[in-house]
């Protein structure tokens, strides 16, 4: 294959450092420039490694479905999540998915509705009109509280989970551009924070498991929880104790971080688009009439649903899906050598004007049935694609809709800076450089 097809081209860069400095200064701007120079497949040259980037739905489909055996999980994901669901493969992944899937059955997810709404009320009761809050941080706190109330079967009161959240946030540090661009042995401050956070989070996980030992393993309502499912799997020999710890760590991080990112960006979009915000509030008044949202209301919140979809398009919580070539593989008219790292640039495709008219505009109304029917399935993949589509997709969408509806009934947000443009940071999830400060106004 190497003799028949060339490797992907590389954009212009420094003759010694390659693209290290350009990417570290402004990662997403570099991606846009590289695609402009090289097209939908390019090679990013770093001092110790090359990274191959794919930026087209056809190549996403190839990596996630058609040639999935040629694109494995990366060492970085295994370093963070070890044998958790996000990083395992093959039979081990299938067995873990089988254990966890019942918790995410549609009927079970629908049963979490009241708990999601109640957790949201507990969070917003701590707010005061006129104050400025960082909605990026607030949504992280809230979604962690929702996670505990639903999957863990216990209330985590506002302020109670700060140590847990701080430790979980630290997992992002491994993926800061200033860290992963350098060899793994270089002891950067971000890597030290990652290692300390990973150990603290693992200790918190062990504490939660120890608290669960000897209990009934069910929530107050008597339904199975994540802890009880993992406990059963341990007793049956389906999962080892190490795997259980890794599943807990994975679910804590993935169970709140991605939804929190989507919610934070949704509030930003509403705060900076007055016409959209007004329609959102009008729909809440029409559908809910001042009452708390219920499961019966969810389908009627159509515009709210479009806001969520458009937010995940413009600000996908997972901006990049990392893979590693397990063998030499052809992509388009190029070849990628075995063992090289491959990045699927979700953000680039979600903002590609070949698939979305005026892609930098926030336009919930683009999501009509006709538009979705014509859109390539892999031009919109906020939850990944193929058989490894995020197990918590339906959970996250329901949670996001209920949170927006519950909060939006009582509060409106004013963007807290003169400059409306965001600077995005590519950690595991899409983060902002300086948070999302919002002034709270009661409704």
Secondary structure, DSSP 8 states (H G I E B T S, - for coil): -TTTSB-----S-BTTTBTHHHHHH-HHHHHHHHHHHH-SEEEEE-SS-EEEEE-SHHHHHIIIIITGGGEE--HHHHHHHTTSTTT--HHHHHHHHHHHHGGG-HHHHHTTHHHHHHHHHHHHTT--TT-EEEHHHHHHHHHHHHHHHHTS-S---TTTTHHHHHHHHGGGGGG-HHHHTS-TTS--HHHHHHHHHHHHHHHHHHHHHHHHTTS--B-TTS-B-HHHHHHHHHHTTSS-HHHHHHHHHHHHHHHHHHHHHHHHHHHHHHHT-HHHHHHHHHHHHHHHTTS---HHHHTT-HHHHHHHHHHHHHT-SS-EEEEEESS-EEETTEEE-TT-EEEEEHHHHHT-TTTSTTTTS--GGG--HHHHHHS-GGG--TT--GGGS-TTHHHHHHHHHHHHHHHHHHEEEEE-SS-----EEESSSEEESS--EEEEEE-
